[in-house]
Amino acid sequence: MSQYTAVVRGILEPDKNGKNNKKQRLIAFAMVPFVLAVPPVVGWALGCFLDDLFGSSPYLMYFFVVLGFVAAYREFCRVLRDFGE
């Protein structure tokens, strides 16, 4: 679990009754665009760096961008599952 995810989960913990209030849901859904955009960009940057390092252009870039989209999709589904009720 990344440090970012741990901080966000700490902020968005359910209240004592096990429910999420409106403020927590608003924060969760406000972070969705970042959850969807950041992992593919990081994958692209990492893939470009590794392609330059190993001379395997553009295969690692494609791999890490796809991996970024998969990670973004999984995190998006987690947010929907936890806060979409």
N, CA and C atoms as a LAMMPS dump frame, in Angstrom:
ITEM: TIMESTEP
0
ITEM: NUMBER OF ATOMS
255
ITEM: BOX BOUNDS ff ff ff
-5.0000000000000000e+02 5.0000000000000000e+02
-5.0000000000000000e+02 5.0000000000000000e+02
-5.0000000000000000e+02 5.0000000000000000e+02
ITEM: ATOMS id mol type element x y z
1 1 1 N 0.848 -1.164 0
2 1 2 C 0 0 0
3 1 3 C 0.902 1.239 0
4 2 1 N 0.588 2.154 -0.881
5 2 2 C 1.403 3.359 -0.959
6 2 3 C 1.102 4.283 0.222
7 3 1 N 2.032 5.201 0.454
8 3 2 C 1.855 6.152 1.555
9 3 3 C 0.636 7.031 1.294
10 4 1 N 0.436 7.426 0.032
11 4 2 C -0.722 8.243 -0.34
12 4 3 C -2.02 7.522 -0.01
13 5 1 N -2.106 6.259 -0.385
14 5 2 C -3.327 5.494 -0.131
15 5 3 C -3.562 5.341 1.362
16 6 1 N -2.502 5.129 2.135
17 6 2 C -2.654 4.995 3.586
18 6 3 C -3.176 6.283 4.203
19 7 1 N -2.688 7.424 3.747
20 7 2 C -3.155 8.712 4.277
21 7 3 C -4.616 8.924 3.917
22 8 1 N -4.979 8.664 2.655
23 8 2 C -6.359 8.858 2.216
24 8 3 C -7.291 7.927 2.972
25 9 1 N -6.895 6.682 3.142
26 9 2 C -7.747 5.754 3.879
27 9 3 C -7.887 6.169 5.336
28 10 1 N -6.849 6.761 5.915
29 10 2 C -6.932 7.251 7.289
30 10 3 C -7.927 8.384 7.416
31 11 1 N -7.965 9.277 6.431
32 11 2 C -8.903 10.398 6.44
33 11 3 C -10.325 9.909 6.216
34 12 1 N -10.469 8.901 5.387
35 12 2 C -11.791 8.476 4.96
36 12 3 C -12.338 7.269 5.711
37 13 1 N -11.799 6.997 6.878
38 13 2 C -12.321 5.892 7.671
39 13 3 C -13.784 6.158 8.039
40 14 1 N -14.613 5.113 8.052
41 14 2 C -16.009 5.301 8.466
42 14 3 C -16.103 5.779 9.907
43 15 1 N -17.214 6.424 10.227
44 15 2 C -17.405 6.896 11.596
45 15 3 C -17.679 5.708 12.521
46 16 1 N -17.985 5.994 13.786
47 16 2 C -18.151 4.927 14.774
48 16 3 C -19.315 3.999 14.458
49 17 1 N -20.285 4.495 13.701
50 17 2 C -21.433 3.671 13.329
51 17 3 C -21.169 2.843 12.085
52 18 1 N -19.984 2.991 11.483
53 18 2 C -19.645 2.241 10.284
54 18 3 C -20.138 2.877 9.003
55 19 1 N -20.586 4.127 9.076
56 19 2 C -21.113 4.799 7.892
57 19 3 C -20.182 5.935 7.485
58 20 1 N -20.252 6.301 6.217
59 20 2 C -19.476 7.419 5.695
60 20 3 C -20.381 8.638 5.608
61 21 1 N -19.916 9.758 6.115
62 21 2 C -20.737 10.956 6.034
63 21 3 C -20.549 11.636 4.672
64 22 1 N -21.301 12.684 4.429
65 22 2 C -21.277 13.357 3.129
66 22 3 C -19.921 13.964 2.817
67 23 1 N -19.258 14.505 3.825
68 23 2 C -17.946 15.107 3.611
69 23 3 C -16.935 14.053 3.147
70 24 1 N -16.961 12.893 3.756
71 24 2 C -16.051 11.828 3.368
72 24 3 C -16.323 11.358 1.942
73 25 1 N -17.589 11.254 1.58
74 25 2 C -17.933 10.848 0.207
75 25 3 C -17.5 11.888 -0.802
76 26 1 N -17.667 13.147 -0.461
77 26 2 C -17.247 14.215 -1.362
78 26 3 C -15.741 14.166 -1.591
79 27 1 N -14.978 13.972 -0.534
80 27 2 C -13.53 13.86 -0.661
81 27 3 C -13.156 12.645 -1.513
82 28 1 N -13.829 11.529 -1.273
83 28 2 C -13.521 10.309 -2.026
84 28 3 C -13.786 10.495 -3.512
85 29 1 N -14.907 11.09 -3.862
86 29 2 C -15.226 11.26 -5.278
87 29 3 C -14.46 12.408 -5.912
88 30 1 N -13.975 13.351 -5.118
89 30 2 C -13.137 14.421 -5.659
90 30 3 C -11.756 13.906 -6.037
91 31 1 N -11.312 12.834 -5.403
92 31 2 C -9.996 12.302 -5.732
93 31 3 C -10.025 11.349 -6.92
94 32 1 N -11.198 10.994 -7.423
95 32 2 C -11.317 10.055 -8.536
96 32 3 C -10.561 10.51 -9.784
97 33 1 N -10.655 11.773 -10.223
98 33 2 C -9.881 12.156 -11.416
99 33 3 C -8.381 11.957 -11.233
100 34 1 N -7.879 12.197 -10.034
101 34 2 C -6.451 12.002 -9.781
102 34 3 C -6.102 10.522 -9.765
103 35 1 N -6.995 9.718 -9.212
104 35 2 C -6.781 8.273 -9.166
105 35 3 C -6.733 7.705 -10.58
106 36 1 N -7.526 8.255 -11.484
107 36 2 C -7.553 7.757 -12.855
108 36 3 C -6.411 8.299 -13.71
109 37 1 N -5.916 9.488 -13.412
110 37 2 C -4.928 10.127 -14.276
111 37 3 C -3.48 9.857 -13.867
112 38 1 N -3.203 9.792 -12.604
113 38 2 C -1.809 9.726 -12.145
114 38 3 C -1.117 8.395 -12.472
115 39 1 N -1.713 7.235 -12.225
116 39 2 C -0.976 5.987 -12.486
117 39 3 C -0.507 5.805 -13.935
118 40 1 N -1.321 6.094 -14.961
119 40 2 C -0.793 5.961 -16.322
120 40 3 C 0.337 6.939 -16.628
121 41 1 N 0.276 8.144 -16.085
122 41 2 C 1.344 9.127 -16.308
123 41 3 C 2.634 8.652 -15.645
124 42 1 N 2.533 8.13 -14.438
125 42 2 C 3.708 7.594 -13.756
126 42 3 C 4.253 6.39 -14.527
127 43 1 N 3.362 5.544 -15.023
128 43 2 C 3.786 4.403 -15.842
129 43 3 C 4.489 4.838 -17.104
130 44 1 N 3.98 5.882 -17.753
131 44 2 C 4.628 6.41 -18.95
132 44 3 C 6.025 6.919 -18.629
133 45 1 N 6.151 7.705 -17.553
134 45 2 C 7.45 8.268 -17.188
135 45 3 C 8.449 7.162 -16.828
136 46 1 N 8.004 6.191 -16.045
137 46 2 C 8.876 5.092 -15.662
138 46 3 C 9.264 4.258 -16.881
139 47 1 N 8.292 4.005 -17.751
140 47 2 C 8.569 3.239 -18.962
141 47 3 C 9.545 3.94 -19.893
142 48 1 N 9.397 5.258 -20.058
143 48 2 C 10.336 6.019 -20.895
144 48 3 C 11.74 5.975 -20.299
145 49 1 N 11.834 6.132 -18.99
146 49 2 C 13.141 6.08 -18.331
147 49 3 C 13.799 4.721 -18.536
148 50 1 N 13.044 3.65 -18.312
149 50 2 C 13.606 2.31 -18.454
150 50 3 C 13.916 1.977 -19.906
151 51 1 N 13.105 2.471 -20.842
152 51 2 C 13.405 2.275 -22.254
153 51 3 C 14.719 2.942 -22.641
154 52 1 N 14.94 4.138 -22.149
155 52 2 C 16.212 4.816 -22.412
156 52 3 C 17.377 4.073 -21.768
157 53 1 N 17.151 3.558 -20.58
158 53 2 C 18.207 2.858 -19.848
159 53 3 C 18.596 1.548 -20.529
160 54 1 N 17.595 0.787 -20.97
161 54 2 C 17.855 -0.529 -21.557
162 54 3 C 17.833 -0.529 -23.083
163 55 1 N 17.435 0.564 -23.711
164 55 2 C 17.37 0.634 -25.167
165 55 3 C 16.274 -0.234 -25.765
166 56 1 N 15.182 -0.38 -25.074
167 56 2 C 14.094 -1.262 -25.519
168 56 3 C 12.877 -0.486 -25.987
169 57 1 N 13.08 0.734 -26.44
170 57 2 C 11.982 1.624 -26.809
171 57 3 C 11.061 0.975 -27.83
172 58 1 N 9.793 1.069 -27.725
173 58 2 C 8.872 1.643 -26.747
174 58 3 C 8.183 0.595 -25.896
175 59 1 N 8.733 -0.61 -25.829
176 59 2 C 8.013 -1.727 -25.221
177 59 3 C 7.757 -1.568 -23.732
178 60 1 N 8.73 -1.125 -22.976
179 60 2 C 8.514 -0.94 -21.538
180 60 3 C 7.553 0.209 -21.265
181 61 1 N 7.584 1.234 -22.112
182 61 2 C 6.64 2.339 -21.948
183 61 3 C 5.207 1.822 -22.094
184 62 1 N 4.961 1.034 -23.131
185 62 2 C 3.624 0.478 -23.326
186 62 3 C 3.216 -0.399 -22.145
187 63 1 N 4.141 -1.223 -21.697
188 63 2 C 3.84 -2.125 -20.585
189 63 3 C 3.452 -1.346 -19.327
190 64 1 N 4.236 -0.33 -18.982
191 64 2 C 3.968 0.408 -17.752
192 64 3 C 2.748 1.321 -17.865
193 65 1 N 2.443 1.81 -19.054
194 65 2 C 1.204 2.586 -19.225
195 65 3 C -0.008 1.681 -19.019
196 66 1 N 0.025 0.49 -19.608
197 66 2 C -1.079 -0.465 -19.418
198 66 3 C -1.18 -0.852 -17.94
199 67 1 N -0.039 -1.09 -17.307
200 67 2 C -0.043 -1.406 -15.882
201 67 3 C -0.624 -0.246 -15.059
202 68 1 N -0.337 0.988 -15.467
203 68 2 C -0.903 2.159 -14.803
204 68 3 C -2.416 2.222 -14.945
205 69 1 N -2.919 1.9 -16.144
206 69 2 C -4.373 1.884 -16.333
207 69 3 C -5.037 0.794 -15.493
208 70 1 N -4.39 -0.347 -15.386
209 70 2 C -4.932 -1.431 -14.556
210 70 3 C -4.98 -0.997 -13.092
211 71 1 N -3.9 -0.371 -12.62
212 71 2 C -3.866 0.109 -11.232
213 71 3 C -4.926 1.184 -11
214 72 1 N -5.1 2.081 -11.964
215 72 2 C -6.116 3.133 -11.838
216 72 3 C -7.511 2.535 -11.781
217 73 1 N -7.774 1.549 -12.618
218 73 2 C -9.089 0.9 -12.632
219 73 3 C -9.368 0.204 -11.295
220 74 1 N -8.369 -0.504 -10.763
221 74 2 C -8.554 -1.193 -9.482
222 74 3 C -8.838 -0.21 -8.352
223 75 1 N -8.105 0.9 -8.324
224 75 2 C -8.314 1.889 -7.265
225 75 3 C -9.684 2.569 -7.42
226 76 1 N -10.078 2.831 -8.662
227 76 2 C -11.392 3.423 -8.921
228 76 3 C -12.506 2.492 -8.439
229 77 1 N -12.37 1.209 -8.731
230 77 2 C -13.377 0.239 -8.26
231 77 3 C -13.416 0.172 -6.74
232 78 1 N -12.248 0.294 -6.092
233 78 2 C -12.212 0.285 -4.636
234 78 3 C -12.94 1.494 -4.069
235 79 1 N -12.718 2.657 -4.679
236 79 2 C -13.399 3.871 -4.211
237 79 3 C -14.91 3.73 -4.385
238 80 1 N -15.336 3.218 -5.531
239 80 2 C -16.762 3.029 -5.753
240 80 3 C -17.359 2.021 -4.765
241 81 1 N -16.632 0.954 -4.508
242 81 2 C -17.121 -0.064 -3.581
243 81 3 C -17.233 0.499 -2.158
244 82 1 N -16.225 1.242 -1.739
245 82 2 C -16.206 1.74 -0.364
246 82 3 C -17.149 2.913 -0.127
247 83 1 N -17.309 3.767 -1.118
248 83 2 C -18.054 5.012 -0.907
249 83 3 C -19.261 5.175 -1.801
250 84 1 N -19.556 4.202 -2.629
251 84 2 C -20.681 4.34 -3.542
252 84 3 C -22.001 3.86 -2.987
253 85 1 N -22.021 3.442 -1.753
254 85 2 C -23.25 2.911 -1.156
255 85 3 C -24.243 4.003 -0.854
